[in-house]
């Protein structure tokens, strides 16, 4: 099974949380076929905004959303 990962980010209301201020302004960095590639993209995007505490980038495990039962066992 292909393990897809989405890298995205944007301005958050609280630097400790994941509630985005404006969903229309989310930066969709891309979808990656493996975690290592997604992590590289995440690091690159996060590094560009390292001085802005209200900007947050995350890796979303799309494969877990598409096939939730595969995570059980």
PQR file of N, CA, C, O and H, with PARSE charges and radii, in Angstrom:
ATOM      1  N   UNK A   1       0.829  -1.182   0.000 -0.4000 1.5000
ATOM      2  CA  UNK A   1       0.000   0.000   0.000 -0.0000 2.0000
ATOM      3  C   UNK A   1       0.877   1.250   0.000  0.5500 1.7000
ATOM      4  O   UNK A   1       1.879   1.323   0.712 -0.5500 1.4000
ATOM      5  N   UNK A   2       0.489   2.211  -0.794 -0.4000 1.5000
ATOM      6  CA  UNK A   2       1.212   3.481  -0.851 -0.0000 2.0000
ATOM      7  C   UNK A   2       0.877   4.293   0.397  0.5500 1.7000
ATOM      8  O   UNK A   2      -0.295   4.434   0.747 -0.5500 1.4000
ATOM      9  H   UNK A   2      -0.325   2.151  -1.373  0.4000 1.0000
ATOM     10  N   UNK A   3       1.882   4.821   1.060 -0.4000 1.5000
ATOM     11  CA  UNK A   3       1.685   5.606   2.276 -0.0000 2.0000
ATOM     12  C   UNK A   3       1.853   7.087   1.953  0.5500 1.7000
ATOM     13  O   UNK A   3       2.968   7.607   1.922 -0.5500 1.4000
ATOM     14  H   UNK A   3       2.834   4.707   0.776  0.4000 1.0000
ATOM     15  N   UNK A   4       0.738   7.750   1.714 -0.4000 1.5000
ATOM     16  CA  UNK A   4       0.763   9.151   1.329 -0.0000 2.0000
ATOM     17  C   UNK A   4       0.835  10.065   2.543  0.5500 1.7000
ATOM     18  O   UNK A   4       0.224   9.799   3.578 -0.5500 1.4000
ATOM     19  H   UNK A   4      -0.168   7.328   1.739  0.4000 1.0000
ATOM     20  N   UNK A   5       1.593  11.146   2.398 -0.4000 1.5000
ATOM     21  CA  UNK A   5       1.755  12.141   3.456 -0.0000 2.0000
ATOM     22  C   UNK A   5       1.543  13.532   2.867  0.5500 1.7000
ATOM     23  O   UNK A   5       2.092  13.860   1.816 -0.5500 1.4000
ATOM     24  H   UNK A   5       2.090  11.362   1.558  0.4000 1.0000
ATOM     25  N   UNK A   6       0.750  14.341   3.549 -0.4000 1.5000
ATOM     26  CA  UNK A   6       0.489  15.715   3.144 -0.0000 2.0000
ATOM     27  C   UNK A   6       1.269  16.653   4.051  0.5500 1.7000
ATOM     28  O   UNK A   6       1.236  16.504   5.273 -0.5500 1.4000
ATOM     29  H   UNK A   6       0.304  14.074   4.403  0.4000 1.0000
ATOM     30  N   UNK A   7       1.966  17.610   3.469 -0.4000 1.5000
ATOM     31  CA  UNK A   7       2.666  18.646   4.237 -0.0000 2.0000
ATOM     32  C   UNK A   7       1.914  19.952   4.001  0.5500 1.7000
ATOM     33  O   UNK A   7       1.716  20.380   2.864 -0.5500 1.4000
ATOM     34  H   UNK A   7       1.992  17.731   2.477  0.4000 1.0000
ATOM     35  N   UNK A   8       1.503  20.570   5.103 -0.4000 1.5000
ATOM     36  CA  UNK A   8       0.747  21.819   5.020 -0.0000 2.0000
ATOM     37  C   UNK A   8       1.048  22.683   6.226  0.5500 1.7000
ATOM     38  O   UNK A   8       1.580  22.206   7.229 -0.5500 1.4000
ATOM     39  H   UNK A   8       1.664  20.222   6.027  0.4000 1.0000
ATOM     40  N   UNK A   9       0.708  23.950   6.126 -0.4000 1.5000
ATOM     41  CA  UNK A   9       0.947  24.836   7.250 -0.0000 2.0000
ATOM     42  C   UNK A   9       0.243  26.154   7.083  0.5500 1.7000
ATOM     43  O   UNK A   9      -0.351  26.447   6.046 -0.5500 1.4000
ATOM     44  H   UNK A   9       0.275  24.337   5.312  0.4000 1.0000
ATOM     45  N   UNK A  10       0.326  26.947   8.141 -0.4000 1.5000
ATOM     46  CA  UNK A  10      -0.287  28.262   8.113 -0.0000 2.0000
ATOM     47  C   UNK A  10      -0.206  28.912   9.481  0.5500 1.7000
ATOM     48  O   UNK A  10       0.401  28.390  10.416 -0.5500 1.4000
ATOM     49  H   UNK A  10       0.809  26.709   8.984  0.4000 1.0000
ATOM     50  N   UNK A  11      -0.831  30.050   9.559 -0.4000 1.5000
ATOM     51  CA  UNK A  11      -0.847  30.815  10.813 -0.0000 2.0000
ATOM     52  C   UNK A  11      -1.834  30.171  11.782  0.5500 1.7000
ATOM     53  O   UNK A  11      -2.971  29.875  11.413 -0.5500 1.4000
ATOM     54  H   UNK A  11      -1.325  30.474   8.800  0.4000 1.0000
ATOM     55  N   UNK A  12      -1.396  29.954  13.026 -0.4000 1.5000
ATOM     56  CA  UNK A  12      -2.249  29.357  14.050 -0.0000 2.0000
ATOM     57  C   UNK A  12      -2.634  30.398  15.095  0.5500 1.7000
ATOM     58  O   UNK A  12      -1.924  31.383  15.297 -0.5500 1.4000
ATOM     59  H   UNK A  12      -0.473  30.194  13.326  0.4000 1.0000
ATOM     60  N   UNK A  13      -3.773  30.166  15.760 -0.4000 1.5000
ATOM     61  CA  UNK A  13      -4.250  31.094  16.788 -0.0000 2.0000
ATOM     62  C   UNK A  13      -3.359  31.063  18.013  0.5500 1.7000
ATOM     63  O   UNK A  13      -3.114  32.093  18.641 -0.5500 1.4000
ATOM     64  H   UNK A  13      -4.350  29.366  15.595  0.4000 1.0000
ATOM     65  N   UNK A  14      -2.873  29.874  18.350 -0.4000 1.5000
ATOM     66  CA  UNK A  14      -2.027  29.674  19.528 -0.0000 2.0000
ATOM     67  C   UNK A  14      -0.823  28.841  19.099  0.5500 1.7000
ATOM     68  O   UNK A  14      -1.006  27.755  18.550 -0.5500 1.4000
ATOM     69  H   UNK A  14      -3.072  29.037  17.839  0.4000 1.0000
ATOM     70  N   UNK A  15       0.408  29.315  19.333 -0.4000 1.5000
ATOM     71  CA  UNK A  15       1.596  28.563  18.914 -0.0000 2.0000
ATOM     72  C   UNK A  15       1.683  27.153  19.507  0.5500 1.7000
ATOM     73  O   UNK A  15       2.419  26.310  18.994 -0.5500 1.4000
ATOM     74  H   UNK A  15       0.557  30.198  19.779  0.4000 1.0000
ATOM     75  N   UNK A  16       0.939  26.894  20.577 -0.4000 1.5000
ATOM     76  CA  UNK A  16       0.941  25.561  21.186 -0.0000 2.0000
ATOM     77  C   UNK A  16      -0.116  24.643  20.574  0.5500 1.7000
ATOM     78  O   UNK A  16      -0.159  23.455  20.891 -0.5500 1.4000
ATOM     79  H   UNK A  16       0.341  27.579  20.994  0.4000 1.0000
ATOM     80  N   UNK A  17      -0.970  25.186  19.698 -0.4000 1.5000
ATOM     81  CA  UNK A  17      -2.071  24.403  19.144 -0.0000 2.0000
ATOM     82  C   UNK A  17      -2.005  24.261  17.636  0.5500 1.7000
ATOM     83  O   UNK A  17      -1.030  24.647  16.992 -0.5500 1.4000
ATOM     84  H   UNK A  17      -0.934  26.152  19.441  0.4000 1.0000
ATOM     85  N   UNK A  18      -3.077  23.694  17.092 -0.4000 1.5000
ATOM     86  CA  UNK A  18      -3.160  23.469  15.650 -0.0000 2.0000
ATOM     87  C   UNK A  18      -4.420  24.076  15.038  0.5500 1.7000
ATOM     88  O   UNK A  18      -4.860  23.641  13.975 -0.5500 1.4000
ATOM     89  H   UNK A  18      -3.869  23.381  17.615  0.4000 1.0000
ATOM     90  N   UNK A  19      -5.001  25.071  15.694 -0.4000 1.5000
ATOM     91  CA  UNK A  19      -6.175  25.727  15.132 -0.0000 2.0000
ATOM     92  C   UNK A  19      -5.703  26.854  14.216  0.5500 1.7000
ATOM     93  O   UNK A  19      -5.148  27.854  14.671 -0.5500 1.4000
ATOM     94  H   UNK A  19      -4.643  25.425  16.559  0.4000 1.0000
ATOM     95  N   UNK A  20      -5.936  26.672  12.916 -0.4000 1.5000
ATOM     96  CA  UNK A  20      -5.468  27.639  11.930 -0.0000 2.0000
ATOM     97  C   UNK A  20      -6.377  28.856  11.884  0.5500 1.7000
ATOM     98  O   UNK A  20      -7.596  28.737  12.007 -0.5500 1.4000
ATOM     99  H   UNK A  20      -6.387  25.859  12.546  0.4000 1.0000
ATOM    100  N   UNK A  21      -5.778  30.025  11.707 -0.4000 1.5000
ATOM    101  CA  UNK A  21      -6.504  31.293  11.686 -0.0000 2.0000
ATOM    102  C   UNK A  21      -7.381  31.399  10.433  0.5500 1.7000
ATOM    103  O   UNK A  21      -8.559  31.742  10.537 -0.5500 1.4000
ATOM    104  H   UNK A  21      -4.788  30.122  11.608  0.4000 1.0000
ATOM    105  N   UNK A  22      -6.832  31.116   9.271 -0.4000 1.5000
ATOM    106  CA  UNK A  22      -7.537  31.305   8.003 -0.0000 2.0000
ATOM    107  C   UNK A  22      -7.316  30.085   7.112  0.5500 1.7000
ATOM    108  O   UNK A  22      -6.246  29.923   6.524 -0.5500 1.4000
ATOM    109  H   UNK A  22      -5.875  30.838   9.186  0.4000 1.0000
ATOM    110  N   UNK A  23      -8.324  29.237   7.017 -0.4000 1.5000
ATOM    111  CA  UNK A  23      -8.177  28.012   6.226 -0.0000 2.0000
ATOM    112  C   UNK A  23      -7.953  28.296   4.740  0.5500 1.7000
ATOM    113  O   UNK A  23      -7.373  27.469   4.036 -0.5500 1.4000
ATOM    114  H   UNK A  23      -9.192  29.368   7.495  0.4000 1.0000
ATOM    115  N   UNK A  24      -8.401  29.442   4.264 -0.4000 1.5000
ATOM    116  CA  UNK A  24      -8.186  29.794   2.860 -0.0000 2.0000
ATOM    117  C   UNK A  24      -6.725  30.151   2.587  0.5500 1.7000
ATOM    118  O   UNK A  24      -6.287  30.145   1.437 -0.5500 1.4000
ATOM    119  H   UNK A  24      -8.872  30.114   4.836  0.4000 1.0000
ATOM    120  N   UNK A  25      -5.983  30.458   3.633 -0.4000 1.5000
ATOM    121  CA  UNK A  25      -4.580  30.847   3.475 -0.0000 2.0000
ATOM    122  C   UNK A  25      -3.614  29.711   3.808  0.5500 1.7000
ATOM    123  O   UNK A  25      -2.409  29.939   3.913 -0.5500 1.4000
ATOM    124  H   UNK A  25      -6.340  30.462   4.568  0.4000 1.0000
ATOM    125  N   UNK A  26      -4.126  28.495   3.974 -0.4000 1.5000
ATOM    126  CA  UNK A  26      -3.253  27.351   4.272 -0.0000 2.0000
ATOM    127  C   UNK A  26      -2.276  27.137   3.117  0.5500 1.7000
ATOM    128  O   UNK A  26      -2.661  27.173   1.948 -0.5500 1.4000
ATOM    129  H   UNK A  26      -5.105  28.310   3.889  0.4000 1.0000
ATOM    130  N   UNK A  27      -1.029  26.920   3.455 -0.4000 1.5000
ATOM    131  CA  UNK A  27       0.013  26.630   2.476 -0.0000 2.0000
ATOM    132  C   UNK A  27       0.076  25.118   2.289  0.5500 1.7000
ATOM    133  O   UNK A  27       0.579  24.403   3.155 -0.5500 1.4000
ATOM    134  H   UNK A  27      -0.716  26.891   4.404  0.4000 1.0000
ATOM    135  N   UNK A  28      -0.432  24.634   1.166 -0.4000 1.5000
ATOM    136  CA  UNK A  28      -0.371  23.205   0.846 -0.0000 2.0000
ATOM    137  C   UNK A  28       0.968  22.961   0.148  0.5500 1.7000
ATOM    138  O   UNK A  28       1.119  23.220  -1.046 -0.5500 1.4000
ATOM    139  H   UNK A  28      -0.841  25.215   0.462  0.4000 1.0000
ATOM    140  N   UNK A  29       1.920  22.466   0.907 -0.4000 1.5000
ATOM    141  CA  UNK A  29       3.265  22.257   0.375 -0.0000 2.0000
ATOM    142  C   UNK A  29       3.265  21.130  -0.646  0.5500 1.7000
ATOM    143  O   UNK A  29       3.856  21.266  -1.717 -0.5500 1.4000
ATOM    144  H   UNK A  29       1.797  22.256   1.877  0.4000 1.0000
ATOM    145  N   UNK A  30       2.602  20.008  -0.324 -0.4000 1.5000
ATOM    146  CA  UNK A  30       2.535  18.909  -1.275 -0.0000 2.0000
ATOM    147  C   UNK A  30       2.190  17.587  -0.641  0.5500 1.7000
ATOM    148  O   UNK A  30       2.088  17.470   0.581 -0.5500 1.4000
ATOM    149  H   UNK A  30       2.122  19.898   0.547  0.4000 1.0000
ATOM    150  N   UNK A  31       2.010  16.587  -1.490 -0.4000 1.5000
ATOM    151  CA  UNK A  31       1.731  15.211  -1.077 -0.0000 2.0000
ATOM    152  C   UNK A  31       2.937  14.374  -1.463  0.5500 1.7000
ATOM    153  O   UNK A  31       3.463  14.501  -2.569 -0.5500 1.4000
ATOM    154  H   UNK A  31       2.092  16.681  -2.482  0.4000 1.0000
ATOM    155  N   UNK A  32       3.371  13.521  -0.550 -0.4000 1.5000
ATOM    156  CA  UNK A  32       4.599  12.740  -0.731 -0.0000 2.0000
ATOM    157  C   UNK A  32       4.331  11.257  -0.497  0.5500 1.7000
ATOM    158  O   UNK A  32       3.494  10.889   0.327 -0.5500 1.4000
ATOM    159  H   UNK A  32       2.943  13.418   0.348  0.4000 1.0000
ATOM    160  N   UNK A  33       5.042  10.422  -1.223 -0.4000 1.5000
ATOM    161  CA  UNK A  33       4.818   8.986  -1.186 -0.0000 2.0000
ATOM    162  C   UNK A  33       5.502   8.283  -0.019  0.5500 1.7000
ATOM    163  O   UNK A  33       5.227   7.110   0.235 -0.5500 1.4000
ATOM    164  H   UNK A  33       5.722  10.721  -1.892  0.4000 1.0000
ATOM    165  N   UNK A  34       6.382   8.971   0.689 -0.4000 1.5000
ATOM    166  CA  UNK A  34       7.031   8.352   1.850 -0.0000 2.0000
ATOM    167  C   UNK A  34       7.309   9.426   2.899  0.5500 1.7000
ATOM    168  O   UNK A  34       7.369  10.618   2.600 -0.5500 1.4000
ATOM    169  H   UNK A  34       6.605   9.924   0.482  0.4000 1.0000
ATOM    170  N   UNK A  35       7.474   8.968   4.123 -0.4000 1.5000
ATOM    171  CA  UNK A  35       7.641   9.888   5.244 -0.0000 2.0000
ATOM    172  C   UNK A  35       8.928  10.707   5.126  0.5500 1.7000
ATOM    173  O   UNK A  35       8.940  11.892   5.461 -0.5500 1.4000
ATOM    174  H   UNK A  35       7.425   7.999   4.366  0.4000 1.0000
ATOM    175  N   UNK A  36       9.995  10.094   4.660 -0.4000 1.5000
ATOM    176  CA  UNK A  36      11.277  10.800   4.552 -0.0000 2.0000
ATOM    177  C   UNK A  36      11.166  12.007   3.622  0.5500 1.7000
ATOM    178  O   UNK A  36      11.684  13.079   3.935 -0.5500 1.4000
ATOM    179  H   UNK A  36       9.985   9.131   4.389  0.4000 1.0000
ATOM    180  N   UNK A  37      10.503  11.841   2.497 -0.4000 1.5000
ATOM    181  CA  UNK A  37      10.317  12.961   1.558 -0.0000 2.0000
ATOM    182  C   UNK A  37       9.429  14.035   2.181  0.5500 1.7000
ATOM    183  O   UNK A  37       9.694  15.227   2.032 -0.5500 1.4000
ATOM    184  H   UNK A  37      10.082  10.971   2.243  0.4000 1.0000
ATOM    185  N   UNK A  38       8.377  13.612   2.875 -0.4000 1.5000
ATOM    186  CA  UNK A  38       7.483  14.559   3.542 -0.0000 2.0000
ATOM    187  C   UNK A  38       8.230  15.323   4.627  0.5500 1.7000
ATOM    188  O   UNK A  38       8.036  16.527   4.792 -0.5500 1.4000
ATOM    189  H   UNK A  38       8.161  12.643   2.996  0.4000 1.0000
ATOM    190  N   UNK A  39       9.074  14.628   5.360 -0.4000 1.5000
ATOM    191  CA  UNK A  39       9.838  15.287   6.423 -0.0000 2.0000
ATOM    192  C   UNK A  39      10.810  16.325   5.852  0.5500 1.7000
ATOM    193  O   UNK A  39      10.985  17.399   6.426 -0.5500 1.4000
ATOM    194  H   UNK A  39       9.232  13.649   5.227  0.4000 1.0000
ATOM    195  N   UNK A  40      11.428  16.004   4.741 -0.4000 1.5000
ATOM    196  CA  UNK A  40      12.325  16.971   4.088 -0.0000 2.0000
ATOM    197  C   UNK A  40      11.555  18.227   3.671  0.5500 1.7000
ATOM    198  O   UNK A  40      12.026  19.346   3.878 -0.5500 1.4000
ATOM    199  H   UNK A  40      11.286  15.131   4.274  0.4000 1.0000
ATOM    200  N   UNK A  41      10.377  18.037   3.089 -0.4000 1.5000
ATOM    201  CA  UNK A  41       9.551  19.172   2.669 -0.0000 2.0000
ATOM    202  C   UNK A  41       9.078  19.969   3.876  0.5500 1.7000
ATOM    203  O   UNK A  41       9.062  21.200   3.846 -0.5500 1.4000
ATOM    204  H   UNK A  41       9.995  17.129   2.921  0.4000 1.0000
ATOM    205  N   UNK A  42       8.696  19.269   4.934 -0.4000 1.5000
ATOM    206  CA  UNK A  42       8.254  19.923   6.176 -0.0000 2.0000
ATOM    207  C   UNK A  42       9.382  20.775   6.765  0.5500 1.7000
ATOM    208  O   UNK A  42       9.161  21.928   7.135 -0.5500 1.4000
ATOM    209  H   UNK A  42       8.709  18.270   4.958  0.4000 1.0000
ATOM    210  N   UNK A  43      10.584  20.212   6.851 -0.4000 1.5000
ATOM    211  CA  UNK A  43      11.727  20.950   7.389 -0.0000 2.0000
ATOM    212  C   UNK A  43      12.017  22.205   6.572  0.5500 1.7000
ATOM    213  O   UNK A  43      12.292  23.268   7.128 -0.5500 1.4000
ATOM    214  H   UNK A  43      10.764  19.275   6.550  0.4000 1.0000
ATOM    215  N   UNK A  44      11.955  22.076   5.276 -0.4000 1.5000
ATOM    216  CA  UNK A  44      12.219  23.209   4.395 -0.0000 2.0000
ATOM    217  C   UNK A  44      11.175  24.316   4.599  0.5500 1.7000
ATOM    218  O   UNK A  44      11.527  25.490   4.720 -0.5500 1.4000
ATOM    219  H   UNK A  44      11.731  21.213   4.824  0.4000 1.0000
ATOM    220  N   UNK A  45       9.901  23.940   4.637 -0.4000 1.5000
ATOM    221  CA  UNK A  45       8.828  24.923   4.829 -0.0000 2.0000
ATOM    222  C   UNK A  45       8.909  25.555   6.214  0.5500 1.7000
ATOM    223  O   UNK A  45       8.765  26.770   6.350 -0.5500 1.4000
ATOM    224  H   UNK A  45       9.615  22.987   4.540  0.4000 1.0000
ATOM    225  N   UNK A  46       9.136  24.750   7.232 -0.4000 1.5000
ATOM    226  CA  UNK A  46       9.212  25.260   8.598 -0.0000 2.0000
ATOM    227  C   UNK A  46      10.418  26.181   8.770  0.5500 1.7000
ATOM    228  O   UNK A  46      10.341  27.175   9.493 -0.5500 1.4000
ATOM    229  H   UNK A  46       9.253  23.763   7.122  0.4000 1.0000
ATOM    230  N   UNK A  47      11.510  25.863   8.124 -0.4000 1.5000
ATOM    231  CA  UNK A  47      12.722  26.679   8.236 -0.0000 2.0000
ATOM    232  C   UNK A  47      12.512  28.078   7.666  0.5500 1.7000
ATOM    233  O   UNK A  47      13.071  29.049   8.177 -0.5500 1.4000
ATOM    234  H   UNK A  47      11.573  25.056   7.538  0.4000 1.0000
ATOM    235  N   UNK A  48      11.709  28.186   6.610 -0.4000 1.5000
ATOM    236  CA  UNK A  48      11.433  29.494   6.004 -0.0000 2.0000
ATOM    237  C   UNK A  48      10.699  30.428   6.972  0.5500 1.7000
ATOM    238  O   UNK A  48      10.802  31.649   6.855 -0.5500 1.4000
ATOM    239  H   UNK A  48      11.255  27.397   6.195  0.4000 1.0000
ATOM    240  N   UNK A  49       9.961  29.858   7.925 -0.4000 1.5000
ATOM    241  CA  UNK A  49       9.159  30.674   8.849 -0.0000 2.0000
ATOM    242  C   UNK A  49       9.606  30.503  10.296  0.5500 1.7000
ATOM    243  O   UNK A  49       8.819  30.731  11.215 -0.5500 1.4000
ATOM    244  H   UNK A  49       9.877  28.866   8.020  0.4000 1.0000
ATOM    245  N   UNK A  50      10.848  30.109  10.508 -0.4000 1.5000
ATOM    246  CA  UNK A  50      11.338  29.789  11.847 -0.0000 2.0000
ATOM    247  C   UNK A  50      11.229  30.969  12.818  0.5500 1.7000
ATOM    248  O   UNK A  50      11.096  30.750  14.022 -0.5500 1.4000
ATOM    249  H   UNK A  50      11.487  29.924   9.762  0.4000 1.0000
ATOM    250  N   UNK A  51      11.280  32.184  12.341 -0.4000 1.5000
ATOM    251  CA  UNK A  51      11.214  33.357  13.219 -0.0000 2.0000
ATOM    252  C   UNK A  51       9.789  33.805  13.519  0.5500 1.7000
ATOM    253  O   UNK A  51       9.592  34.757  14.275 -0.5500 1.4000
ATOM    254  H   UNK A  51      11.388  32.363  11.362  0.4000 1.0000
ATOM    255  N   UNK A  52       8.799  33.142  12.945 -0.4000 1.5000
ATOM    256  CA  UNK A  52       7.396  33.501  13.149 -0.0000 2.0000
ATOM    257  C   UNK A  52       6.721  32.410  13.979  0.5500 1.7000
ATOM    258  O   UNK A  52       6.364  31.358  13.449 -0.5500 1.4000
ATOM    259  H   UNK A  52       8.959  32.369  12.331  0.4000 1.0000
ATOM    260  N   UNK A  53       6.547  32.659  15.280 -0.4000 1.5000
ATOM    261  CA  UNK A  53       5.999  31.652  16.196 -0.0000 2.0000
ATOM    262  C   UNK A  53       4.560  31.274  15.869  0.5500 1.7000
ATOM    263  O   UNK A  53       4.085  30.228  16.312 -0.5500 1.4000
ATOM    264  H   UNK A  53       6.837  33.514  15.710  0.4000 1.0000
ATOM    265  N   UNK A  54       3.863  32.098  15.110 -0.4000 1.5000
ATOM    266  CA  UNK A  54       2.466  31.794  14.796 -0.0000 2.0000
ATOM    267  C   UNK A  54       2.301  30.989  13.507  0.5500 1.7000
ATOM    268  O   UNK A  54       1.179  30.660  13.123 -0.5500 1.4000
ATOM    269  H   UNK A  54       4.248  32.948  14.751  0.4000 1.0000
ATOM    270  N   UNK A  55       3.404  30.674  12.843 -0.4000 1.5000
ATOM    271  CA  UNK A  55       3.343  29.836  11.647 -0.0000 2.0000
ATOM    272  C   UNK A  55       3.683  28.414  12.044  0.5500 1.7000
ATOM    273  O   UNK A  55       4.642  28.179  12.779 -0.5500 1.4000
ATOM    274  H   UNK A  55       4.316  30.942  13.156  0.4000 1.0000
ATOM    275  N   UNK A  56       2.896  27.464  11.556 -0.4000 1.5000
ATOM    276  CA  UNK A  56       3.106  26.066  11.928 -0.0000 2.0000
ATOM    277  C   UNK A  56       2.906  25.175  10.709  0.5500 1.7000
ATOM    278  O   UNK A  56       1.928  25.321   9.975 -0.5500 1.4000
ATOM    279  H   UNK A  56       2.117  27.655  10.959  0.4000 1.0000
ATOM    280  N   UNK A  57       3.829  24.262  10.502 -0.4000 1.5000
ATOM    281  CA  UNK A  57       3.736  23.276   9.433 -0.0000 2.0000
ATOM    282  C   UNK A  57       3.618  21.891  10.050  0.5500 1.7000
ATOM    283  O   UNK A  57       4.216  21.608  11.088 -0.5500 1.4000
ATOM    284  H   UNK A  57       4.623  24.143  11.098  0.4000 1.0000
ATOM    285  N   UNK A  58       2.843  21.035   9.404 -0.4000 1.5000
ATOM    286  CA  UNK A  58       2.595  19.690   9.918 -0.0000 2.0000
ATOM    287  C   UNK A  58       2.666  18.673   8.784  0.5500 1.7000
ATOM    288  O   UNK A  58       2.553  19.009   7.605 -0.5500 1.4000
ATOM    289  H   UNK A  58       2.356  21.265   8.561  0.4000 1.0000
ATOM    290  N   UNK A  59       2.858  17.420   9.184 -0.4000 1.5000
ATOM    291  CA  UNK A  59       2.775  16.287   8.260 -0.0000 2.0000
ATOM    292  C   UNK A  59       1.519  15.514   8.626  0.5500 1.7000
ATOM    293  O   UNK A  59       1.361  15.073   9.765 -0.5500 1.4000
ATOM    294  H   UNK A  59       2.950  17.147  10.142  0.4000 1.0000
ATOM    295  N   UNK A  60       0.623  15.352   7.652 -0.4000 1.5000
ATOM    296  CA  UNK A  60      -0.619  14.601   7.858 -0.0000 2.0000
ATOM    297  C   UNK A  60      -0.454  13.247   7.176  0.5500 1.7000
ATOM    298  O   UNK A  60      -0.115  13.172   5.995 -0.5500 1.4000
ATOM    299  H   UNK A  60       0.751  15.710   6.727  0.4000 1.0000
ATOM    300  N   UNK A  61      -0.695  12.194   7.923 -0.4000 1.5000
ATOM    301  CA  UNK A  61      -0.580  10.834   7.388 -0.0000 2.0000
ATOM    302  C   UNK A  61      -1.871  10.491   6.644  0.5500 1.7000
ATOM    303  O   UNK A  61      -2.797   9.931   7.231 -0.5500 1.4000
ATOM    304  H   UNK A  61      -0.970  12.255   8.883  0.4000 1.0000
ATOM    305  N   UNK A  62      -1.933  10.823   5.365 -0.4000 1.5000
ATOM    306  CA  UNK A  62      -3.145  10.602   4.585 -0.0000 2.0000
ATOM    307  C   UNK A  62      -3.528   9.133   4.517  0.5500 1.7000
ATOM    308  O   UNK A  62      -4.714   8.803   4.498 -0.5500 1.4000
ATOM    309  H   UNK A  62      -1.180  11.278   4.889  0.4000 1.0000
ATOM    310  N   UNK A  63      -2.546   8.252   4.479 -0.4000 1.5000
ATOM    311  CA  UNK A  63      -2.848   6.824   4.381 -0.0000 2.0000
ATOM    312  C   UNK A  63      -3.637   6.347   5.594  0.5500 1.7000
ATOM    313  O   UNK A  63      -4.433   5.416   5.480 -0.5500 1.4000
ATOM    314  H   UNK A  63      -1.582   8.520   4.495  0.4000 1.0000
ATOM    315  N   UNK A  64      -3.432   6.961   6.741 -0.4000 1.5000
ATOM    316  CA  UNK A  64      -4.189   6.587   7.941 -0.0000 2.0000
ATOM    317  C   UNK A  64      -5.630   7.054   7.852  0.5500 1.7000
ATOM    318  O   UNK A  64      -6.523   6.424   8.420 -0.5500 1.4000
ATOM    319  H   UNK A  64      -2.785   7.717   6.834  0.4000 1.0000
ATOM    320  N   UNK A  65      -5.864   8.145   7.151 -0.4000 1.5000
ATOM    321  CA  UNK A  65      -7.233   8.627   6.959 -0.0000 2.0000
ATOM    322  C   UNK A  65      -7.961   7.824   5.887  0.5500 1.7000
ATOM    323  O   UNK A  65      -9.162   7.578   5.998 -0.5500 1.4000
ATOM    324  H   UNK A  65      -5.138   8.656   6.690  0.4000 1.0000
ATOM    325  N   UNK A  66      -7.234   7.419   4.854 -0.4000 1.5000
ATOM    326  CA  UNK A  66      -7.835   6.680   3.752 -0.0000 2.0000
ATOM    327  C   UNK A  66      -8.120   5.223   4.104  0.5500 1.7000
ATOM    328  O   UNK A  66      -9.096   4.645   3.625 -0.5500 1.4000
ATOM    329  H   UNK A  66      -6.258   7.619   4.764  0.4000 1.0000
ATOM    330  N   UNK A  67      -7.279   4.634   4.932 -0.4000 1.5000
ATOM    331  CA  UNK A  67      -7.415   3.220   5.320 -0.0000 2.0000
ATOM    332  C   UNK A  67      -7.220   3.082   6.832  0.5500 1.7000
ATOM    333  O   UNK A  67      -6.219   2.508   7.260 -0.5500 1.4000
ATOM    334  H   UNK A  67      -6.486   5.103   5.321  0.4000 1.0000
ATOM    335  N   UNK A  68      -8.149   3.592   7.659 -0.4000 1.5000
ATOM    336  CA  UNK A  68      -7.931   3.615   9.117 -0.0000 2.0000
ATOM    337  C   UNK A  68      -7.776   2.218   9.735  0.5500 1.7000
ATOM    338  O   UNK A  68      -7.096   2.083  10.753 -0.5500 1.4000
ATOM    339  H   UNK A  68      -8.962   4.059   7.311  0.4000 1.0000
ATOM    340  N   UNK A  69      -8.370   1.202   9.164 -0.4000 1.5000
ATOM    341  CA  UNK A  69      -8.278  -0.145   9.744 -0.0000 2.0000
ATOM    342  C   UNK A  69      -6.890  -0.756   9.602  0.5500 1.7000
ATOM    343  O   UNK A  69      -6.552  -1.692  10.326 -0.5500 1.4000
ATOM    344  H   UNK A  69      -8.922   1.312   8.338  0.4000 1.0000
ATOM    345  N   UNK A  70      -6.088  -0.242   8.685 -0.4000 1.5000
ATOM    346  CA  UNK A  70      -4.732  -0.782   8.516 -0.0000 2.0000
ATOM    347  C   UNK A  70      -3.850  -0.450   9.711  0.5500 1.7000
ATOM    348  O   UNK A  70      -2.863  -1.144   9.955 -0.5500 1.4000
ATOM    349  H   UNK A  70      -6.363   0.519   8.097  0.4000 1.0000
ATOM    350  N   UNK A  71      -4.181   0.589  10.455 -0.4000 1.5000
ATOM    351  CA  UNK A  71      -3.417   0.958  11.635 -0.0000 2.0000
ATOM    352  C   UNK A  71      -3.701   0.085  12.841  0.5500 1.7000
ATOM    353  O   UNK A  71      -2.956   0.104  13.821 -0.5500 1.4000
ATOM    354  H   UNK A  71      -4.982   1.154  10.257  0.4000 1.0000
ATOM    355  N   UNK A  72      -4.800  -0.697  12.767 -0.4000 1.5000
ATOM    356  CA  UNK A  72      -5.171  -1.592  13.863 -0.0000 2.0000
ATOM    357  C   UNK A  72      -4.465  -2.932  13.692  0.5500 1.7000
ATOM    358  O   UNK A  72      -4.178  -3.362  12.574 -0.5500 1.4000
ATOM    359  H   UNK A  72      -5.405  -0.713  11.971  0.4000 1.0000
ATOM    360  N   UNK A  73      -4.197  -3.570  14.795 -0.4000 1.5000
ATOM    361  CA  UNK A  73      -3.667  -4.945  14.764 -0.0000 2.0000
ATOM    362  C   UNK A  73      -2.938  -5.255  16.024  0.5500 1.7000
ATOM    363  O   UNK A  73      -2.422  -6.362  16.183 -0.5500 1.4000
ATOM    364  H   UNK A  73      -4.430  -3.221  15.703  0.4000 1.0000
TER
END
